[in-house]
Each structure stands twice: as structure tokens, then as C-alpha cells.
Amino acid sequence: MVRVEPLVGISAALTREPFHPGVPDQRVPLMQVLESFTWHSAFAGHMDDRTGRICTGMLADLVILGGVISATDPKEIRGLGPVMTNCDGQITFEAAPGSGA
């Protein structure tokens, strides 16, 4: 089984190095990466009519990170970690107070 770790994938997309000298920059802008992990994933799963975006009438599962992703060094994003997750309107995870998350 392969673990899916979105923060690792986001960090990798933002810091991707060319595999060979002279190859164009292959890093992806943050907003494009976030869209890939949200709306594009919903589209790929034929669920973009009800998931993948935060707007009225859509289902929403949210992850609150332990920092501001856009202000974090891309190499450090994988360490942000969740502070809280909310699935189907219910809090499903809360970091312990003082856990550093």
C-alpha cells in the first residue's frame, strides 16, 4: 500500500528540479498545485459537481494547517501538519494543545 501524503506532493511540485541540464524549469506555482489536489482531483473522480471547491452547495472536507502555506518555504511545507480536519461538517481530528502543530 502506498501512503498518500498531499503536503509531500505539494512540496515536491513546488521544488521540482530539472532532471537534466538545459531542461526548462518544471516547478509548479502554488495555486496550480493546490487546484490539482482539490478541484482537479474531484474532476478526475467525476465528483467536481459536488466536491473540490469551497462554495455554496458543495460538500466540504477541510484541513486546517499549522501555518500559512503561501508564506512557508516550499521545502518546509511537508512539516506544517494538520491542526484540525473537518469531514462532512464534523471535526474528525484536532491536534492536542501545545503539540506544535
A tleap script that builds the chain and sets N, CA, C and O, in Angstrom:
source leaprc.protein.ff14SB
mol = sequence {
  NMET VAL ARG VAL GLU PRO LEU VAL GLY ILE
  SER ALA ALA LEU THR ARG GLU PRO PHE HIE
  PRO GLY VAL PRO ASP GLN ARG VAL PRO LEU
  MET GLN VAL LEU GLU SER PHE THR TRP HIE
  SER ALA PHE ALA GLY HIE MET ASP ASP ARG
  THR GLY ARG ILE CYS THR GLY MET LEU ALA
  ASP LEU VAL ILE LEU GLY GLY VAL ILE SER
  ALA THR ASP PRO LYS GLU ILE ARG GLY LEU
  GLY PRO VAL MET THR ASN CYS ASP GLY GLN
  ILE THR PHE GLU ALA ALA PRO GLY SER GLY
  CALA
}
set mol.1.N position { 0.841 -1.175 0.000 }
set mol.1.CA position { 0.000 0.000 0.000 }
set mol.1.C position { 0.896 1.251 0.000 }
set mol.1.O position { 1.913 1.298 0.692 }
set mol.2.N position { 0.509 2.235 -0.768 }
set mol.2.CA position { 1.248 3.492 -0.858 }
set mol.2.C position { 0.500 4.553 -0.066 }
set mol.2.O position { -0.698 4.756 -0.262 }
set mol.3.N position { 1.217 5.234 0.833 }
set mol.3.CA position { 0.598 6.325 1.587 }
set mol.3.C position { 0.498 7.560 0.706 }
set mol.3.O position { 1.441 7.911 -0.003 }
set mol.4.N position { -0.644 8.204 0.760 }
set mol.4.CA position { -0.840 9.456 0.036 }
set mol.4.C position { -0.588 10.586 1.034 }
set mol.4.O position { -1.299 10.714 2.031 }
set mol.5.N position { 0.416 11.393 0.759 }
set mol.5.CA position { 0.770 12.497 1.640 }
set mol.5.C position { 0.757 13.792 0.823 }
set mol.5.O position { 1.763 14.156 0.215 }
set mol.6.N position { -0.387 14.487 0.813 }
set mol.6.CA position { -0.507 15.690 -0.013 }
set mol.6.C position { 0.560 16.744 0.255 }
set mol.6.O position { 1.030 17.373 -0.692 }
set mol.7.N position { 0.961 16.962 1.499 }
set mol.7.CA position { 1.957 18.007 1.770 }
set mol.7.C position { 3.306 17.657 1.155 }
set mol.7.O position { 4.041 18.548 0.730 }
set mol.8.N position { 3.636 16.377 1.102 }
set mol.8.CA position { 4.882 15.949 0.450 }
set mol.8.C position { 4.772 16.207 -1.053 }
set mol.8.O position { 5.716 16.695 -1.675 }
set mol.9.N position { 3.615 15.878 -1.633 }
set mol.9.CA position { 3.407 16.110 -3.062 }
set mol.9.C position { 3.422 17.588 -3.418 }
set mol.9.O position { 3.977 17.976 -4.446 }
set mol.10.N position { 2.815 18.410 -2.574 }
set mol.10.CA position { 2.803 19.856 -2.801 }
set mol.10.C position { 4.228 20.394 -2.757 }
set mol.10.O position { 4.634 21.160 -3.631 }
set mol.11.N position { 4.977 19.998 -1.752 }
set mol.11.CA position { 6.368 20.432 -1.632 }
set mol.11.C position { 7.187 20.000 -2.848 }
set mol.11.O position { 7.978 20.780 -3.379 }
set mol.12.N position { 6.996 18.767 -3.280 }
set mol.12.CA position { 7.736 18.255 -4.438 }
set mol.12.C position { 7.412 19.037 -5.707 }
set mol.12.O position { 8.309 19.340 -6.493 }
set mol.13.N position { 6.148 19.363 -5.912 }
set mol.13.CA position { 5.757 20.109 -7.112 }
set mol.13.C position { 6.356 21.516 -7.115 }
set mol.13.O position { 6.713 22.043 -8.168 }
set mol.14.N position { 6.462 22.113 -5.936 }
set mol.14.CA position { 6.993 23.476 -5.827 }
set mol.14.C position { 8.513 23.537 -5.951 }
set mol.14.O position { 9.065 24.577 -6.311 }
set mol.15.N position { 9.189 22.432 -5.657 }
set mol.15.CA position { 10.656 22.431 -5.618 }
set mol.15.C position { 11.287 21.538 -6.677 }
set mol.15.O position { 12.496 21.307 -6.653 }
set mol.16.N position { 10.491 21.040 -7.594 }
set mol.16.CA position { 10.975 20.098 -8.608 }
set mol.16.C position { 12.175 20.672 -9.365 }
set mol.16.O position { 12.150 21.807 -9.842 }
set mol.17.N position { 13.201 19.869 -9.457 }
set mol.17.CA position { 14.420 20.259 -10.176 }
set mol.17.C position { 14.432 19.587 -11.547 }
set mol.17.O position { 13.956 18.458 -11.672 }
set mol.18.N position { 14.965 20.251 -12.583 }
set mol.18.CA position { 15.066 19.606 -13.895 }
set mol.18.C position { 15.913 18.332 -13.799 }
set mol.18.O position { 16.909 18.298 -13.077 }
set mol.19.N position { 15.518 17.299 -14.522 }
set mol.19.CA position { 16.241 16.030 -14.465 }
set mol.19.C position { 17.514 16.043 -15.295 }
set mol.19.O position { 18.331 15.127 -15.194 }
set mol.20.N position { 17.690 17.079 -16.119 }
set mol.20.CA position { 18.852 17.169 -16.984 }
set mol.20.C position { 19.156 18.643 -17.226 }
set mol.20.O position { 18.228 19.439 -17.370 }
set mol.21.N position { 20.433 19.027 -17.276 }
set mol.21.CA position { 20.765 20.428 -17.552 }
set mol.21.C position { 20.142 20.889 -18.879 }
set mol.21.O position { 20.126 20.147 -19.861 }
set mol.22.N position { 19.640 22.099 -18.887 }
set mol.22.CA position { 19.046 22.667 -20.083 }
set mol.22.C position { 17.552 22.409 -20.226 }
set mol.22.O position { 16.900 22.982 -21.099 }
set mol.23.N position { 17.008 21.547 -19.370 }
set mol.23.CA position { 15.569 21.283 -19.404 }
set mol.23.C position { 14.866 22.455 -18.726 }
set mol.23.O position { 15.352 22.951 -17.710 }
set mol.24.N position { 13.742 22.905 -19.259 }
set mol.24.CA position { 13.049 24.049 -18.655 }
set mol.24.C position { 12.634 23.793 -17.199 }
set mol.24.O position { 12.472 22.652 -16.768 }
set mol.25.N position { 12.471 24.875 -16.473 }
set mol.25.CA position { 12.004 24.825 -15.083 }
set mol.25.C position { 10.679 24.078 -15.033 }
set mol.25.O position { 9.762 24.386 -15.794 }
set mol.26.N position { 10.573 23.100 -14.144 }
set mol.26.CA position { 9.362 22.289 -14.064 }
set mol.26.C position { 8.591 22.503 -12.768 }
set mol.26.O position { 7.652 21.765 -12.472 }
set mol.27.N position { 8.992 23.526 -11.986 }
set mol.27.CA position { 8.247 23.815 -10.766 }
set mol.27.C position { 6.863 24.326 -11.129 }
set mol.27.O position { 6.672 24.954 -12.171 }
set mol.28.N position { 5.899 24.049 -10.256 }
set mol.28.CA position { 4.512 24.432 -10.491 }
set mol.28.C position { 4.134 25.497 -9.462 }
set mol.28.O position { 4.469 25.345 -8.287 }
set mol.29.N position { 3.450 26.568 -9.862 }
set mol.29.CA position { 3.031 27.601 -8.911 }
set mol.29.C position { 2.080 27.030 -7.849 }
set mol.29.O position { 1.310 26.109 -8.123 }
set mol.30.N position { 2.144 27.586 -6.645 }
set mol.30.CA position { 1.367 27.080 -5.514 }
set mol.30.C position { -0.121 26.957 -5.817 }
set mol.30.O position { -0.704 25.907 -5.545 }
set mol.31.N position { -0.754 27.978 -6.363 }
set mol.31.CA position { -2.202 27.918 -6.599 }
set mol.31.C position { -2.552 26.813 -7.584 }
set mol.31.O position { -3.594 26.172 -7.447 }
set mol.32.N position { -1.710 26.582 -8.560 }
set mol.32.CA position { -1.945 25.500 -9.524 }
set mol.32.C position { -1.807 24.136 -8.832 }
set mol.32.O position { -2.567 23.213 -9.125 }
set mol.33.N position { -0.850 24.012 -7.927 }
set mol.33.CA position { -0.672 22.763 -7.176 }
set mol.33.C position { -1.891 22.506 -6.291 }
set mol.33.O position { -2.418 21.394 -6.264 }
set mol.34.N position { -2.337 23.534 -5.568 }
set mol.34.CA position { -3.496 23.369 -4.686 }
set mol.34.C position { -4.739 23.001 -5.493 }
set mol.34.O position { -5.531 22.164 -5.062 }
set mol.35.N position { -4.913 23.612 -6.645 }
set mol.35.CA position { -6.038 23.277 -7.510 }
set mol.35.C position { -5.950 21.823 -7.980 }
set mol.35.O position { -6.969 21.146 -8.111 }
set mol.36.N position { -4.737 21.353 -8.230 }
set mol.36.CA position { -4.555 19.961 -8.651 }
set mol.36.C position { -4.965 18.985 -7.559 }
set mol.36.O position { -5.511 17.921 -7.850 }
set mol.37.N position { -4.706 19.337 -6.311 }
set mol.37.CA position { -5.041 18.462 -5.194 }
set mol.37.C position { -6.503 18.589 -4.766 }
set mol.37.O position { -6.975 17.790 -3.956 }
set mol.38.N position { -7.223 19.569 -5.291 }
set mol.38.CA position { -8.618 19.777 -4.882 }
set mol.38.C position { -9.551 19.587 -6.075 }
set mol.38.O position { -10.053 18.486 -6.299 }
set mol.39.N position { -9.783 20.642 -6.834 }
set mol.39.CA position { -10.754 20.582 -7.911 }
set mol.39.C position { -10.379 19.579 -9.001 }
set mol.39.O position { -11.244 18.838 -9.468 }
set mol.40.N position { -9.115 19.539 -9.416 }
set mol.40.CA position { -8.717 18.599 -10.471 }
set mol.40.C position { -8.903 17.158 -10.018 }
set mol.40.O position { -9.289 16.301 -10.814 }
set mol.41.N position { -8.630 16.884 -8.746 }
set mol.41.CA position { -8.851 15.531 -8.226 }
set mol.41.C position { -10.334 15.192 -8.228 }
set mol.41.O position { -10.719 14.073 -8.568 }
set mol.42.N position { -11.162 16.150 -7.850 }
set mol.42.CA position { -12.608 15.933 -7.884 }
set mol.42.C position { -13.075 15.678 -9.317 }
set mol.42.O position { -13.906 14.802 -9.559 }
set mol.43.N position { -12.541 16.439 -10.252 }
set mol.43.CA position { -12.886 16.259 -11.672 }
set mol.43.C position { -12.495 14.865 -12.145 }
set mol.43.O position { -13.272 14.193 -12.823 }
set mol.44.N position { -11.284 14.431 -11.787 }
set mol.44.CA position { -10.814 13.106 -12.202 }
set mol.44.C position { -11.701 11.998 -11.651 }
set mol.44.O position { -11.861 10.951 -12.279 }
set mol.45.N position { -12.277 12.232 -10.474 }
set mol.45.CA position { -13.167 11.250 -9.865 }
set mol.45.C position { -14.627 11.453 -10.218 }
set mol.45.O position { -15.503 10.848 -9.600 }
set mol.46.N position { -14.904 12.306 -11.211 }
set mol.46.CA position { -16.275 12.610 -11.651 }
set mol.46.C position { -17.143 13.109 -10.489 }
set mol.46.O position { -18.328 12.787 -10.409 }
set mol.47.N position { -16.540 13.901 -9.589 }
set mol.47.CA position { -17.268 14.447 -8.444 }
set mol.47.C position { -17.169 15.960 -8.376 }
set mol.47.O position { -17.518 16.560 -7.360 }
set mol.48.N position { -16.694 16.585 -9.455 }
set mol.48.CA position { -16.476 18.034 -9.444 }
set mol.48.C position { -17.773 18.834 -9.380 }
set mol.48.O position { -17.734 20.051 -9.200 }
set mol.49.N position { -18.913 18.177 -9.523 }
set mol.49.CA position { -20.182 18.885 -9.380 }
set mol.49.C position { -20.589 19.017 -7.910 }
set mol.49.O position { -21.541 19.729 -7.592 }
set mol.50.N position { -19.862 18.326 -7.006 }
set mol.50.CA position { -20.212 18.378 -5.586 }
set mol.50.C position { -19.020 18.467 -4.629 }
set mol.50.O position { -19.215 18.688 -3.434 }
set mol.51.N position { -17.796 18.300 -5.126 }
set mol.51.CA position { -16.611 18.411 -4.260 }
set mol.51.C position { -15.495 19.154 -4.986 }
set mol.51.O position { -15.602 19.450 -6.177 }
set mol.52.N position { -14.425 19.450 -4.254 }
set mol.52.CA position { -13.237 20.045 -4.858 }
set mol.52.C position { -13.119 21.545 -4.738 }
set mol.52.O position { -12.067 22.111 -5.035 }
set mol.53.N position { -14.199 22.207 -4.298 }
set mol.53.CA position { -14.179 23.659 -4.142 }
set mol.53.C position { -14.966 24.033 -2.894 }
set mol.53.O position { -15.837 23.286 -2.448 }
set mol.54.N position { -14.653 25.189 -2.341 }
set mol.54.CA position { -15.413 25.690 -1.190 }
set mol.54.C position { -16.366 26.752 -1.713 }
set mol.54.O position { -15.964 27.884 -1.985 }
set mol.55.N position { -17.629 26.376 -1.849 }
set mol.55.CA position { -18.668 27.322 -2.268 }
set mol.55.C position { -20.032 26.746 -1.892 }
set mol.55.O position { -20.155 25.565 -1.567 }
set mol.56.N position { -21.025 27.580 -1.940 }
set mol.56.CA position { -22.377 27.209 -1.547 }
set mol.56.C position { -22.852 25.976 -2.308 }
set mol.56.O position { -22.721 25.893 -3.529 }
set mol.57.N position { -23.404 25.027 -1.566 }
set mol.57.CA position { -23.977 23.829 -2.161 }
set mol.57.C position { -23.003 22.691 -2.386 }
set mol.57.O position { -23.408 21.601 -2.790 }
set mol.58.N position { -21.722 22.926 -2.132 }
set mol.58.CA position { -20.720 21.881 -2.327 }
set mol.58.C position { -20.451 21.178 -1.007 }
set mol.58.O position { -20.561 21.777 0.063 }
set mol.59.N position { -20.097 19.899 -1.095 }
set mol.59.CA position { -19.653 19.164 0.083 }
set mol.59.C position { -18.250 19.656 0.411 }
set mol.59.O position { -17.484 19.986 -0.494 }
set mol.60.N position { -17.908 19.709 1.678 }
set mol.60.CA position { -16.594 20.253 2.025 }
set mol.60.C position { -15.938 19.425 3.124 }
set mol.60.O position { -16.483 19.284 4.218 }
set mol.61.N position { -14.790 18.891 2.828 }
set mol.61.CA position { -13.899 18.312 3.823 }
set mol.61.C position { -12.708 19.263 3.858 }
set mol.61.O position { -12.107 19.553 2.823 }
set mol.62.N position { -12.374 19.741 5.038 }
set mol.62.CA position { -11.335 20.763 5.169 }
set mol.62.C position { -10.205 20.296 6.064 }
set mol.62.O position { -10.416 19.527 7.002 }
set mol.63.N position { -9.011 20.763 5.768 }
set mol.63.CA position { -7.849 20.553 6.623 }
set mol.63.C position { -7.289 21.925 6.960 }
set mol.63.O position { -6.966 22.706 6.065 }
set mol.64.N position { -7.173 22.217 8.242 }
set mol.64.CA position { -6.554 23.457 8.695 }
set mol.64.C position { -5.110 23.119 9.026 }
set mol.64.O position { -4.843 22.270 9.877 }
set mol.65.N position { -4.181 23.784 8.355 }
set mol.65.CA position { -2.753 23.505 8.550 }
set mol.65.C position { -2.185 24.332 9.689 }
set mol.65.O position { -2.778 25.324 10.113 }
set mol.66.N position { -1.036 23.913 10.171 }
set mol.66.CA position { -0.369 24.576 11.282 }
set mol.66.C position { 0.467 25.765 10.856 }
set mol.66.O position { 1.388 26.145 11.579 }
set mol.67.N position { 0.187 26.360 9.726 }
set mol.67.CA position { 0.911 27.529 9.245 }
set mol.67.C position { 0.297 28.009 7.946 }
set mol.67.O position { -0.602 27.372 7.398 }
set mol.68.N position { 0.783 29.121 7.462 }
set mol.68.CA position { 0.284 29.703 6.210 }
set mol.68.C position { 1.097 29.111 5.069 }
set mol.68.O position { 2.283 29.407 4.918 }
set mol.69.N position { 0.452 28.277 4.271 }
set mol.69.CA position { 1.173 27.543 3.228 }
set mol.69.C position { 1.863 28.481 2.244 }
set mol.69.O position { 2.969 28.187 1.788 }
set mol.70.N position { 1.234 29.601 1.908 }
set mol.70.CA position { 1.826 30.537 0.939 }
set mol.70.C position { 3.007 31.315 1.509 }
set mol.70.O position { 3.791 31.885 0.751 }
set mol.71.N position { 3.143 31.347 2.822 }
set mol.71.CA position { 4.248 32.063 3.461 }
set mol.71.C position { 5.338 31.115 3.952 }
set mol.71.O position { 6.312 31.548 4.569 }
set mol.72.N position { 5.174 29.833 3.681 }
set mol.72.CA position { 6.116 28.815 4.153 }
set mol.72.C position { 7.086 28.459 3.039 }
set mol.72.O position { 6.685 28.321 1.883 }
set mol.73.N position { 8.349 28.312 3.376 }
set mol.73.CA position { 9.350 27.859 2.407 }
set mol.73.C position { 8.855 26.537 1.811 }
set mol.73.O position { 8.492 25.633 2.564 }
set mol.74.N position { 8.832 26.401 0.493 }
set mol.74.CA position { 8.321 25.175 -0.117 }
set mol.74.C position { 8.957 23.893 0.416 }
set mol.74.O position { 8.300 22.853 0.472 }
set mol.75.N position { 10.225 23.959 0.804 }
set mol.75.CA position { 10.890 22.766 1.343 }
set mol.75.C position { 10.409 22.428 2.750 }
set mol.75.O position { 10.657 21.325 3.237 }
set mol.76.N position { 9.730 23.355 3.403 }
set mol.76.CA position { 9.246 23.150 4.774 }
set mol.76.C position { 7.752 22.824 4.832 }
set mol.76.O position { 7.235 22.530 5.910 }
set mol.77.N position { 7.061 22.869 3.718 }
set mol.77.CA position { 5.617 22.655 3.694 }
set mol.77.C position { 5.231 21.295 4.270 }
set mol.77.O position { 4.235 21.186 4.985 }
set mol.78.N position { 6.002 20.272 3.970 }
set mol.78.CA position { 5.663 18.931 4.457 }
set mol.78.C position { 5.607 18.869 5.979 }
set mol.78.O position { 5.002 17.953 6.536 }
set mol.79.N position { 6.225 19.821 6.655 }
set mol.79.CA position { 6.229 19.836 8.109 }
set mol.79.C position { 5.100 20.640 8.737 }
set mol.79.O position { 5.001 20.688 9.963 }
set mol.80.N position { 4.240 21.276 7.935 }
set mol.80.CA position { 3.164 22.085 8.504 }
set mol.80.C position { 2.214 21.243 9.349 }
set mol.80.O position { 1.892 21.615 10.477 }
set mol.81.N position { 1.776 20.145 8.826 }
set mol.81.CA position { 0.885 19.242 9.561 }
set mol.81.C position { -0.481 19.832 9.830 }
set mol.81.O position { -0.638 21.052 9.882 }
set mol.82.N position { -1.475 18.968 10.002 }
set mol.82.CA position { -2.826 19.430 10.270 }
set mol.82.C position { -3.021 19.847 11.723 }
set mol.82.O position { -2.461 19.239 12.636 }
set mol.83.N position { -3.816 20.882 11.924 }
set mol.83.CA position { -4.232 21.310 13.257 }
set mol.83.C position { -5.643 20.783 13.503 }
set mol.83.O position { -6.000 20.421 14.624 }
set mol.84.N position { -6.444 20.747 12.422 }
set mol.84.CA position { -7.805 20.242 12.537 }
set mol.84.C position { -8.272 19.754 11.171 }
set mol.84.O position { -7.905 20.316 10.139 }
set mol.85.N position { -9.079 18.709 11.176 }
set mol.85.CA position { -9.749 18.276 9.955 }
set mol.85.C position { -11.249 18.231 10.219 }
set mol.85.O position { -11.701 17.941 11.326 }
set mol.86.N position { -11.994 18.525 9.178 }
set mol.86.CA position { -13.444 18.557 9.256 }
set mol.86.C position { -13.967 17.775 8.062 }
set mol.86.O position { -13.680 18.122 6.916 }
set mol.87.N position { -14.726 16.731 8.322 }
set mol.87.CA position { -15.295 15.911 7.258 }
set mol.87.C position { -16.802 15.868 7.414 }
set mol.87.O position { -17.322 15.525 8.476 }
set mol.88.N position { -17.490 16.218 6.353 }
set mol.88.CA position { -18.949 16.203 6.339 }
set mol.88.C position { -19.536 17.015 7.490 }
set mol.88.O position { -20.533 16.625 8.098 }
set mol.89.N position { -18.900 18.153 7.778 }
set mol.89.CA position { -19.411 19.048 8.808 }
set mol.89.C position { -19.039 18.672 10.232 }
set mol.89.O position { -19.454 19.344 11.176 }
set mol.90.N position { -18.272 17.619 10.400 }
set mol.90.CA position { -17.884 17.164 11.744 }
set mol.90.C position { -16.369 17.252 11.908 }
set mol.90.O position { -15.619 16.901 10.997 }
set mol.91.N position { -15.926 17.719 13.064 }
set mol.91.CA position { -14.495 17.735 13.350 }
set mol.91.C position { -14.063 16.288 13.567 }
set mol.91.O position { -14.580 15.598 14.445 }
set mol.92.N position { -13.108 15.841 12.753 }
set mol.92.CA position { -12.639 14.464 12.841 }
set mol.92.C position { -11.233 14.352 13.413 }
set mol.92.O position { -10.778 13.257 13.741 }
set mol.93.N position { -10.544 15.485 13.534 }
set mol.93.CA position { -9.212 15.490 14.147 }
set mol.93.C position { -8.933 16.878 14.679 }
set mol.93.O position { -9.211 17.875 14.014 }
set mol.94.N position { -8.378 16.941 15.888 }
set mol.94.CA position { -7.864 18.189 16.459 }
set mol.94.C position { -6.532 17.882 17.101 }
set mol.94.O position { -6.419 16.953 17.901 }
set mol.95.N position { -5.515 18.665 16.751 }
set mol.95.CA position { -4.208 18.476 17.368 }
set mol.95.C position { -4.299 18.811 18.854 }
set mol.95.O position { -5.042 19.706 19.258 }
set mol.96.N position { -3.553 18.098 19.636 }
set mol.96.CA position { -3.528 18.355 21.072 }
set mol.96.C position { -2.943 19.738 21.328 }
set mol.96.O position { -1.985 20.125 20.660 }
set mol.97.N position { -3.497 20.499 22.283 }
set mol.97.CA position { -2.926 21.813 22.621 }
set mol.97.C position { -1.449 21.666 22.969 }
set mol.97.O position { -1.055 20.757 23.700 }
set mol.98.N position { -0.646 22.573 22.435 }
set mol.98.CA position { 0.791 22.558 22.724 }
set mol.98.C position { 1.562 21.506 21.958 }
set mol.98.O position { 2.736 21.270 22.246 }
set mol.99.N position { 0.912 20.853 20.963 }
set mol.99.CA position { 1.592 19.800 20.199 }
set mol.99.C position { 2.559 20.361 19.163 }
set mol.99.O position { 3.338 19.622 18.561 }
set mol.100.N position { 2.500 21.673 18.961 }
set mol.100.CA position { 3.387 22.287 17.974 }
set mol.100.C position { 2.809 22.275 16.574 }
set mol.100.O position { 3.409 22.824 15.650 }
set mol.101.N position { 1.664 21.664 16.406 }
set mol.101.CA position { 1.040 21.603 15.069 }
set mol.101.C position { 0.340 22.905 14.770 }
set mol.101.O position { -0.247 23.058 13.698 }
savepdb mol mol.pdb
quit
